[in-house]
Amino acid sequence: MPDDRHGRERCDRPDQRVSPMRSVGLCGLLLAALGTTAFAADMPVLRGSQGLMPSEPVYFRWEGVYIGGQGGYASGGFDFGKAGSPLVGSILRNSVLEAPVSSWEILGKGSAPGASYGGFIGYNFQWDDAVLGIEANYSRTSLSVSSGGGLARSIINPTGSNPPSGHTYTYNVTAGATASATVTDIATFRGRGAWAAGPWMPYAFVGVAVGRADISRSASISGTRYDDYTVDTTLPGGTVVQTPVRDVYTLSPGSQGESKPGQFIYGWTAGLGVDVALTQNVFLRAEWEWVQFNSVAGIDINISTARGAIGAKF
């Protein structure tokens, strides 16, 4: 039996001078240590180059067909500065006033706000975090602006008038015009470039745009022509007196107008946006788009739209 002087105790020897409570505590610690060792021996250990191996990260896949609906706020800018020029040129065709008067910018600019709603369909191609896609987008809206005005100028001896020697031709011309445009439909066909960052996918796009607009315009011309010259009168005694003379001619007034309902307009589009995945198949979208249409009937049109959307991916 071990000597008590060496500080060793046996929990299974009742003849040792150890309190019962201390014996129970030591035995419990021993059993717990043995159980922990056995459990640790049975645990599987995943080892890698850095110790425990992390789980595989989960990425949202944007690849595939998607569709959605959208709504937002649009603002249209309309520049009518040259809307009257073709009509004025037609009224004054083959005259000395055609070139100078048809270049006048009679009308001004205007803007119109309005609601916009529609839908889209597209396809994404994904390589790791890079996403490229194509999309067709349609919006229905009603952006309408009209403009009216007039301009009066005096033109002296315009090119081609060829007044006789000593004569001065002065044309006093008044040109009036009106124009209106209403954009009702906008379709864009885009190429998109995006970056997948978890459930977020910011993107930029460029493409072509087609719209439909109701356009009308009119122009009118009126004025006079002054022919100023002097007449020499010889008085008795040989004195010559010069008398100013002004002949007045009224220009034949003229007007023209045209209406083009459902006129197709063409241009380009660009913008920025972000898609946010709610689930593997549903996403939300926030987007800003700029559409610039080519001049039609002398009217330049651009449309800026901020919209939200919800879509489904398949």
SULCOR-V370678 format. One record per residue. NEAR is the number of other C-alpha atoms within 8 Angstrom. Layout:
NEAR, NEAR
This chain:
2, 5, 7, 7, 5, 6, 6, 8, 6, 6, 8, 4, 6, 6, 4, 7, 5, 6, 6, 6, 6, 8, 10, 8, 8, 9, 9, 8, 8, 8, 8, 8, 8, 8, 8, 8, 8, 8, 8, 7, 6, 6, 6, 4, 5, 7, 8, 7, 4, 6, 7, 8, 8, 4, 4, 4, 4, 4, 6, 8, 6, 10, 9, 9, 10, 11, 11, 11, 11, 12, 11, 11, 11, 13, 12, 12, 11, 12, 11, 14, 12, 14, 12, 19, 12, 11, 11, 16, 12, 8, 11, 9, 7, 5, 6, 9, 9, 13, 8, 7, 10, 12, 8, 8, 9, 13, 15, 10, 10, 10, 9, 10, 9, 10, 10, 13, 11, 11, 11, 12, 11, 11, 11, 12, 10, 11, 6, 4, 8, 10, 14, 11, 11, 11, 12, 11, 12, 11, 11, 10, 13, 11, 12, 9, 11, 9, 12, 10, 9, 10, 8, 8, 7, 8, 9, 8, 11, 8, 6, 5, 8, 6, 9, 5, 4, 7, 10, 11, 12, 12, 12, 11, 12, 11, 14, 12, 14, 13, 14, 11, 11, 11, 13, 12, 12, 13, 11, 13, 11, 13, 11, 12, 11, 11, 10, 12, 7, 7, 10, 10, 12, 11, 12, 11, 11, 11, 11, 11, 15, 11, 12, 12, 14, 13, 14, 12, 13, 13, 14, 13, 13, 11, 12, 11, 12, 12, 11, 12, 10, 10, 8, 8, 8, 8, 8, 5, 4, 6, 7, 8, 8, 8, 8, 8, 8, 8, 7, 8, 7, 7, 8, 6, 8, 8, 9, 10, 9, 7, 8, 8, 8, 8, 9, 8, 11, 10, 11, 12, 14, 11, 11, 11, 11, 11, 12, 10, 12, 9, 6, 8, 9, 11, 13, 12, 12, 11, 11, 11, 11, 11, 12, 11, 12, 9, 8, 7, 7, 12, 12, 11, 12, 11, 11, 11, 12, 11, 11, 11, 11, 11, 12, 10, 12, 6
